[in-house]
Amino acid sequence: MPSSTTRRNDVRQTVNVERNGTYETTDAPALLIVGHGSRDPRGVREFHDLVGLVRRRNPSLKVEGGFIELSRPPISECVDRLAEDGTLNVAAVPLMLLTAGHAKDDIPATLVREKMGHPKMSFGYGRALGIRPELLELMEERISAVVPEAEKDETAVLIIGRGSSDPDANSDLSKIARLFYEGRPYP
């Protein structure tokens, strides 16, 4: 039986993961932002607001936003709309902090199913947000907005990750906590 890494690589090859592809203007990829989904309508609204913001800031780019589960629209509806609009290339990007099961397996598997249903379309796949200095800076900004400078050396910051049994995601969360701790006044 093939390992999960082998299966994952097979899926990525099937969906034609291109990280450095170049495109003519006429076949530039549409952007498909993929969210997890939520039972909380506020989270769903935030996702749709972000997709709308990306559309407004990039008027020449076709942008769709769909979910893996729990919320609408599902990825399949977004791909159907893009196909109806004549899109041939799709760049799918997971809007997730860390790369775990959904970003490693579920989204690529969904793109494989979409490729089978839309054989003329090509799908590229991006990465989760991951460990980024900008996210660490944003964490600092948010904390600074509520914790006065004089109290920072007495304030503990608890960084919590939810829901992953994936060792890579758990390792990345530990790295984020360590990078945030280093060079900051929190105990």
C-alpha positions as CSV (number, residue, x, y, z in Angstrom):
1,M,0.0,0.0,0.0
2,P,1.4,3.4,-0.9
3,S,2.4,5.8,1.9
4,S,0.3,8.9,2.6
5,T,3.2,11.0,1.1
6,T,3.1,9.0,-2.1
7,R,-0.7,9.4,-2.4
8,R,-0.4,13.1,-1.7
9,N,2.3,13.5,-4.4
10,D,0.1,11.5,-6.8
11,V,-2.8,13.8,-6.1
12,R,-0.7,17.0,-6.5
13,Q,0.6,15.7,-9.9
14,T,-3.0,15.0,-11.0
15,V,-4.2,18.5,-10.2
16,N,-1.1,19.9,-11.9
17,V,0.4,21.8,-9.0
18,E,2.4,24.6,-10.5
19,R,4.3,26.9,-8.3
20,N,6.2,29.0,-10.8
21,G,4.0,28.8,-13.9
22,T,3.8,31.7,-16.3
23,Y,0.6,32.5,-18.2
24,E,-0.4,34.6,-21.1
25,T,-2.9,37.4,-20.2
26,T,-5.7,35.6,-21.9
27,D,-5.2,32.4,-19.9
28,A,-4.2,33.9,-16.6
29,P,-5.6,31.7,-13.8
30,A,-8.7,32.6,-11.8
31,L,-8.2,32.6,-8.1
32,L,-10.1,30.1,-6.0
33,I,-9.8,30.9,-2.3
34,V,-10.6,27.9,-0.2
35,G,-11.8,28.2,3.4
36,H,-12.6,25.5,5.9
37,G,-16.1,26.6,6.6
38,S,-17.8,27.3,10.0
39,R,-21.0,26.8,11.8
40,D,-20.6,30.4,13.1
41,P,-22.1,32.9,10.6
42,R,-19.6,35.5,11.6
43,G,-16.7,33.4,10.4
44,V,-18.5,32.7,7.1
45,R,-19.2,36.4,6.7
46,E,-15.5,37.3,7.3
47,F,-14.5,34.8,4.7
48,H,-16.9,36.3,2.1
49,D,-15.8,39.8,3.0
50,L,-12.2,38.9,2.3
51,V,-13.1,37.3,-1.0
52,G,-15.0,40.5,-1.9
53,L,-12.0,42.6,-0.9
54,V,-9.7,40.6,-3.1
55,R,-12.2,41.0,-6.0
56,R,-12.4,44.8,-5.5
57,R,-8.6,45.2,-5.3
58,N,-8.1,43.0,-8.4
59,P,-10.9,43.9,-10.8
60,S,-9.2,42.1,-13.8
61,L,-8.9,38.8,-11.8
62,K,-11.7,36.3,-11.6
63,V,-12.0,35.4,-7.9
64,E,-14.2,32.8,-6.3
65,G,-14.3,31.7,-2.7
66,G,-15.6,28.3,-1.5
67,F,-15.5,26.0,1.5
68,I,-14.4,22.4,2.2
69,E,-17.3,21.8,4.6
70,L,-19.9,23.3,6.8
71,S,-20.6,26.4,4.8
72,R,-21.7,27.5,1.3
73,P,-20.7,27.7,-1.4
74,P,-18.8,24.4,-1.7
75,I,-15.7,24.3,-3.9
76,S,-17.6,22.5,-6.6
77,E,-20.1,25.4,-7.1
78,C,-17.2,27.8,-7.4
79,V,-15.4,25.7,-10.0
80,D,-18.7,25.2,-11.9
81,R,-19.1,29.0,-12.1
82,L,-15.6,29.5,-13.3
83,A,-16.1,26.8,-15.9
84,E,-19.3,28.4,-17.1
85,D,-17.4,31.7,-17.4
86,G,-14.8,30.0,-19.7
87,T,-12.0,29.8,-17.2
88,L,-9.3,27.2,-18.1
89,N,-6.7,27.8,-15.4
90,V,-7.5,27.9,-11.7
91,A,-5.1,28.8,-8.9
92,A,-6.5,27.4,-5.7
93,V,-5.2,28.8,-2.4
94,P,-6.1,27.4,1.0
95,L,-7.0,30.2,3.5
96,M,-5.6,28.3,6.4
97,L,-2.9,29.2,8.9
98,L,-1.1,25.8,8.9
99,T,-0.9,22.9,6.6
100,A,-2.7,19.8,8.0
101,G,-5.2,17.3,6.7
102,H,-7.5,19.7,4.9
103,A,-4.7,21.5,3.1
104,K,-2.6,18.4,2.4
105,D,-5.3,15.9,1.5
106,D,-8.9,17.2,1.3
107,I,-8.5,20.2,-0.9
108,P,-6.2,18.4,-3.4
109,A,-8.6,15.5,-3.5
110,T,-11.5,17.9,-4.2
111,L,-9.5,19.5,-7.0
112,V,-8.8,16.0,-8.5
113,R,-12.6,15.4,-8.5
114,E,-13.2,18.8,-10.1
115,K,-10.5,18.1,-12.8
116,M,-12.4,14.9,-13.6
117,G,-15.6,16.8,-14.0
118,H,-13.9,19.6,-16.0
119,P,-11.1,17.9,-18.0
120,K,-10.3,21.1,-19.9
121,M,-9.5,23.0,-16.8
122,S,-6.0,23.1,-15.2
123,F,-5.7,23.5,-11.4
124,G,-2.7,24.9,-9.5
125,Y,-2.5,24.7,-5.8
126,G,-0.9,27.1,-3.4
127,R,0.2,26.9,0.3
128,A,-1.4,27.7,3.6
129,L,-0.3,30.9,5.2
130,G,2.3,29.1,7.4
131,I,5.0,30.7,9.5
132,R,5.3,34.3,8.3
133,P,6.8,37.3,9.9
134,E,3.8,39.3,8.9
135,L,1.5,37.1,11.0
136,L,3.9,37.5,14.0
137,E,3.8,41.3,13.5
138,L,0.0,41.1,13.4
139,M,-0.1,39.2,16.6
140,E,2.0,41.8,18.2
141,E,-0.2,44.6,16.9
142,R,-3.4,43.0,18.2
143,I,-1.9,42.4,21.6
144,S,-0.4,45.9,21.8
145,A,-3.9,47.3,21.1
146,V,-5.1,45.9,24.4
147,V,-2.0,45.5,26.6
148,P,-0.2,48.7,27.7
149,E,3.5,48.7,27.1
150,A,4.2,49.0,30.9
151,E,2.2,45.7,31.5
152,K,3.8,43.6,28.7
153,D,6.5,42.1,30.9
154,E,3.8,40.9,33.3
155,T,1.5,39.6,30.6
156,A,1.5,36.0,29.5
157,V,0.5,35.2,25.9
158,L,-1.1,31.9,25.2
159,I,-1.0,30.6,21.7
160,I,-3.5,27.9,21.0
161,G,-3.9,25.7,17.9
162,R,-7.0,23.7,17.5
163,G,-7.9,20.4,15.9
164,S,-4.8,18.9,14.3
165,S,-3.3,15.5,14.8
166,D,-0.9,16.4,12.0
167,P,2.7,16.5,13.3
168,D,3.9,19.1,10.7
169,A,1.1,21.5,11.7
170,N,1.8,20.9,15.4
171,S,5.5,21.5,14.9
172,D,4.7,24.7,13.0
173,L,2.5,26.0,15.8
174,S,5.3,25.4,18.2
175,K,7.7,27.3,15.9
176,I,5.2,30.2,15.8
177,A,5.0,30.3,19.6
178,R,8.8,30.2,19.9
179,L,9.3,32.9,17.2
180,F,6.7,35.1,18.8
181,Y,8.3,34.7,22.3
182,E,11.9,35.5,21.1
183,G,12.7,39.2,21.2
184,R,9.4,40.3,22.8
185,P,8.9,41.4,26.4
186,Y,6.3,38.7,27.4
187,P,7.4,36.2,30.1
